[in-house]
């Protein structure tokens, strides 16, 4: 059970990575006063370096959520079922 739970938690975190990338890119662009959208790359100078391409790539990776969020939901459901089965087994063992 523990190995399966760890694997499922890792899968859920990996599936949420695009959301984190979008949030981080948006926050960085906002703090730097840069324009950020999925239409095109815009220059974003931070400490003398143009981060526009990296921010754009991170922001557009949010489209992966169309695939990863359903996978995360399924993994969370499987994890919930495993936890409930484990709890039921422990309850029956005590009775």
N, C-alpha and C positions, 0 to 999 in steps of 0.2 A: 504494500500500500504506500509506504513512504517513497519508494522509488518512482512509482507512478505519479504520486502527488507532486514530487519535485519536477518531474518531466512536464507535467501539465502546467505548473506555475511558470516554468521557463517558456513554454509555448505561448502562454497568455502574455507574458512580458514581451516576447518577441513580436507578437501580433499587435501590441500596443505601441511599438517603436515608431511607426509612421506618425501616430498622433503626437508623440513626444517631439519628433523632428519638426512637425508643423508648428507646434507651440513654441519651441525654442527659436526657430527661424523668425517667427512673427515677433517674438519678444526682442530678439537682437535687432531686427530691422527697425522696430518701433523706437528702441532706445537710441539707435544711431540716427534716427530721423530719415530713414530710407524708405523708398517705395518698394513694396513687395506684392506681386500678384503672379498668377499662373500664366498670364498672357505672354510675358517675355522677361528677359533678364534686364535688370536695371542696375546701374552702377551704385555701389554702396561702400563708401570709403570709411574704414575703421582703422585708426592708427596708421594711416598712410598706405593701407593695403585694400585693394578692391575685393570685397567679400560677396559681391552680387551673384556670381555663379554658384557659389556654395550655398548661399541662402535660398536661391531659386531652386536648386536641386533638392534641398531639404524640404522646402515648401511643397514642391510638386510631388514628392514622395508620399504625400498625404493621400494621393489617389490609390495607393496600395491598400488603404483601409477598406476599400470596396471588397477586397478579398480577405484581408486579415481580421477584420472585426467579426465576421461570421465564424471564422475559425476559432477566434478567442472565445466567442459565446459558446460554441460547441465544447471547447476544452473546459470552460468554466462549468458547464452542465455536467460533463463527465466527472470532473473533480467533485462537484456537489454530490453526485450519486455515490462515488467512492467513499466520501466522508460519511454519508448517511448509512451506507452498508457497514462500514467499520463501527460506527456508533451503535447500530443495531446488534452487531455481533458482540460487542462489549457489554451491552445491556443484557443480552440473553445469557452471557457467560456468568454474570453476577447473580442472576436469578436462580 
